[in-house]
């Protein structure tokens, strides 16, 4: 009887340990280097030539993201950086600068979470806060908030239990109306592709 009780106790401990392992490490953090490649689909500037369009410079930035795994296949990812400064051009000539802070939240599905190569797809929302706008010596302006979709695809390559390499691509909707003298002059669709590569750590 004691042997049976001991065996049942050991089995219960084993199940609990396996459950703890299964539930272990829901958090992951990544550091990426990301290239922002702007789409620059803007309307012609009112009062200018038909070919005169506002464009926003590309940029390479650092990025941190924090992921939480609800299940082995499903996770949520919050993508963060610090305010980024971009040049603004009109017909190729610089007319000013602005900063934007674009936190993005996505839900991701991991197709093969236990495999060494683990691809994923994600979708979510982006909120961009635009600040420090300096256009046309103060005569120009931008909307301060932008909400839009975010689509994501990527691949994790596991180095060991904790560390992994990551390649990630996102398409983010960022749009703003441009004003000159308080009057709308153009609608700018920045809508960048974000190409990232980095390293991740699963706690």
NULUMKE-554491 format. One record per residue (C-alpha): residue in one letter; chain; x, y, z. Coordinates in steps of 0.05 Angstrom, whole numbers, padded with zeros to 5 digits. Example, Ala and Ser with C-alpha at 12.3 -4.5 7.8 and 13.67 -1.06 7.14 Angstrom:
ATOM|resn|chain|X|Y|Z
ATOM|A|A|00246|-00090|00156
ATOM|S|A|00273|-00021|00143
//
This chain:
ATOM|resn|chain|X|Y|Z
ATOM|X|A|00000|00000|00000
ATOM|X|A|00057|00047|00017
ATOM|X|A|00090|00031|-00049
ATOM|X|A|00026|00048|-00086
ATOM|X|A|00019|00113|-00048
ATOM|X|A|00092|00130|-00061
ATOM|X|A|00083|00114|-00135
ATOM|X|A|00020|00158|-00139
ATOM|X|A|00057|00214|-00103
ATOM|X|A|00115|00210|-00151
ATOM|X|A|00068|00210|-00210
ATOM|X|A|00032|00271|-00183
ATOM|X|A|00098|00307|-00173
ATOM|X|A|00119|00288|-00244
ATOM|X|A|00054|00315|-00273
ATOM|X|A|00060|00379|-00233
ATOM|X|A|00132|00387|-00255
ATOM|X|A|00113|00376|-00328
ATOM|X|A|00057|00426|-00322
ATOM|X|A|00106|00476|-00291
ATOM|X|A|00154|00466|-00348
ATOM|X|A|00097|00473|-00398
ATOM|X|A|00076|00538|-00365
ATOM|X|A|00146|00563|-00355
ATOM|X|A|00174|00624|-00391
ATOM|X|A|00113|00658|-00421
ATOM|X|A|00156|00722|-00430
ATOM|X|A|00204|00737|-00486
ATOM|X|A|00242|00800|-00502
ATOM|X|A|00276|00817|-00568
ATOM|X|A|00324|00871|-00591
ATOM|X|A|00323|00887|-00665
ATOM|X|A|00355|00933|-00715
ATOM|X|A|00299|00956|-00760
ATOM|X|A|00300|00993|-00827
ATOM|X|A|00239|01038|-00837
ATOM|X|A|00225|01039|-00912
ATOM|X|A|00170|01091|-00924
ATOM|X|A|00118|01081|-00979
ATOM|X|A|00109|01156|-00989
ATOM|X|A|00041|01154|-01024
ATOM|X|A|00019|01226|-01013
ATOM|X|A|-00031|01270|-01049
ATOM|X|A|-00004|01327|-01091
ATOM|X|A|00007|01390|-01050
ATOM|X|A|-00049|01440|-01059
ATOM|X|A|-00026|01501|-01098
ATOM|X|A|00037|01465|-01123
ATOM|X|A|00050|01426|-01187
ATOM|X|A|00017|01359|-01199
ATOM|X|A|00083|01323|-01188
ATOM|X|A|00101|01361|-01124
ATOM|X|A|00091|01310|-01068
ATOM|X|A|00114|01307|-00996
ATOM|X|A|00160|01249|-00978
ATOM|X|A|00189|01225|-00913
ATOM|X|A|00260|01198|-00905
ATOM|X|A|00276|01125|-00892
ATOM|X|A|00313|01108|-00828
ATOM|X|A|00347|01051|-00790
ATOM|X|A|00328|01048|-00716
ATOM|X|A|00336|01004|-00654
ATOM|X|A|00273|00968|-00630
ATOM|X|A|00253|00929|-00568
ATOM|X|A|00193|00883|-00566
ATOM|X|A|00162|00845|-00508
ATOM|X|A|00121|00782|-00521
ATOM|X|A|00075|00742|-00477
ATOM|X|A|00056|00671|-00497
ATOM|X|A|-00016|00652|-00479
ATOM|X|A|-00005|00583|-00510
ATOM|X|A|00054|00552|-00547
ATOM|X|A|00022|00577|-00612
ATOM|X|A|-00008|00644|-00593
ATOM|X|A|00028|00705|-00566
ATOM|X|A|00019|00780|-00561
ATOM|X|A|00077|00827|-00579
ATOM|X|A|00086|00899|-00558
ATOM|X|A|00137|00935|-00602
ATOM|X|A|00172|00996|-00573
ATOM|X|A|00226|01047|-00591
ATOM|X|A|00241|01119|-00574
ATOM|X|A|00217|01180|-00615
ATOM|X|A|00248|01178|-00683
ATOM|X|A|00266|01240|-00724
ATOM|X|A|00252|01242|-00799
ATOM|X|A|00266|01292|-00854
ATOM|X|A|00207|01316|-00896
ATOM|X|A|00218|01334|-00969
ATOM|X|A|00176|01369|-01021
ATOM|X|A|00195|01351|-01092
ATOM|X|A|00262|01327|-01066
ATOM|X|A|00278|01390|-01025
ATOM|X|A|00280|01386|-00950
ATOM|X|A|00225|01429|-00918
ATOM|X|A|00231|01407|-00846
ATOM|X|A|00231|01351|-00795
ATOM|X|A|00185|01315|-00746
ATOM|X|A|00190|01260|-00693
ATOM|X|A|00144|01201|-00685
ATOM|X|A|00134|01149|-00631
ATOM|X|A|00100|01087|-00660
ATOM|X|A|00083|01033|-00607
ATOM|X|A|00050|00973|-00641
ATOM|X|A|00012|00915|-00611
ATOM|X|A|00003|00850|-00651
ATOM|X|A|-00026|00781|-00639
ATOM|X|A|00018|00727|-00669
ATOM|X|A|00008|00654|-00689
ATOM|X|A|00071|00610|-00686
ATOM|X|A|00064|00552|-00734
ATOM|X|A|00118|00505|-00704
ATOM|X|A|00134|00532|-00634
ATOM|X|A|00175|00471|-00614
ATOM|X|A|00217|00468|-00678
ATOM|X|A|00285|00501|-00686
ATOM|X|A|00257|00542|-00744
ATOM|X|A|00191|00573|-00721
ATOM|X|A|00154|00618|-00771
ATOM|X|A|00097|00663|-00749
ATOM|X|A|00045|00711|-00775
ATOM|X|A|00015|00770|-00737
ATOM|X|A|-00035|00826|-00742
ATOM|X|A|-00052|00884|-00697
ATOM|X|A|-00057|00959|-00688
ATOM|X|A|-00008|01017|-00689
ATOM|X|A|-00013|01083|-00653
ATOM|X|A|00036|01137|-00675
ATOM|X|A|00047|01200|-00636
ATOM|X|A|00076|01256|-00679
ATOM|X|A|00114|01312|-00644
ATOM|X|A|00169|01365|-00654
ATOM|X|A|00141|01385|-00721
ATOM|X|A|00183|01437|-00757
ATOM|X|A|00158|01448|-00828
ATOM|X|A|00168|01509|-00872
ATOM|X|A|00197|01549|-00815
ATOM|X|A|00135|01538|-00772
ATOM|X|A|00084|01552|-00827
ATOM|X|A|00070|01478|-00837
ATOM|X|A|00040|01426|-00790
ATOM|X|A|00022|01353|-00783
ATOM|X|A|-00034|01317|-00746
ATOM|X|A|-00008|01293|-00678
ATOM|X|A|-00041|01224|-00677
ATOM|X|A|-00046|01166|-00726
ATOM|X|A|-00082|01100|-00716
ATOM|X|A|-00075|01043|-00765
ATOM|X|A|-00067|00969|-00778
ATOM|X|A|-00003|00929|-00772
ATOM|X|A|00013|00863|-00808
ATOM|X|A|00073|00820|-00790
ATOM|X|A|00111|00758|-00812
ATOM|X|A|00175|00730|-00785
ATOM|X|A|00219|00672|-00765
ATOM|X|A|00252|00652|-00700
ATOM|X|A|00314|00607|-00702
ATOM|X|A|00327|00576|-00634
ATOM|X|A|00399|00574|-00611
ATOM|X|A|00382|00540|-00545
ATOM|X|A|00326|00538|-00493
ATOM|X|A|00330|00613|-00481
ATOM|X|A|00364|00648|-00540
ATOM|X|A|00341|00656|-00611
ATOM|X|A|00355|00695|-00674
ATOM|X|A|00297|00732|-00707
ATOM|X|A|00280|00760|-00775
ATOM|X|A|00216|00802|-00779
ATOM|X|A|00177|00841|-00831
ATOM|X|A|00119|00888|-00815
ATOM|X|A|00074|00933|-00856
ATOM|X|A|00047|00991|-00813
ATOM|X|A|-00005|01042|-00831
ATOM|X|A|00018|01113|-00811
ATOM|X|A|-00019|01172|-00842
ATOM|X|A|-00024|01247|-00829
ATOM|X|A|-00054|01309|-00859
ATOM|X|A|-00004|01364|-00875
ATOM|X|A|-00026|01436|-00864
ATOM|X|A|00004|01501|-00888
ATOM|X|A|-00020|01564|-00854
ATOM|X|A|-00073|01522|-00819
ATOM|X|A|-00103|01497|-00884
ATOM|X|A|-00097|01424|-00906
ATOM|X|A|-00047|01420|-00963
ATOM|X|A|-00037|01345|-00971
ATOM|X|A|-00052|01276|-00941
ATOM|X|A|00011|01237|-00929
ATOM|X|A|00012|01162|-00928
ATOM|X|A|00078|01142|-00897
ATOM|X|A|00056|01068|-00890
ATOM|X|A|00126|01040|-00880
ATOM|X|A|00154|00970|-00889
ATOM|X|A|00195|00952|-00828
ATOM|X|A|00251|00902|-00840
ATOM|X|A|00282|00877|-00775
ATOM|X|A|00336|00829|-00752
ATOM|X|A|00353|00815|-00680
ATOM|X|A|00362|00769|-00621
ATOM|X|A|00311|00743|-00571
ATOM|X|A|00313|00716|-00500
ATOM|X|A|00258|00672|-00471
ATOM|X|A|00257|00677|-00395
//
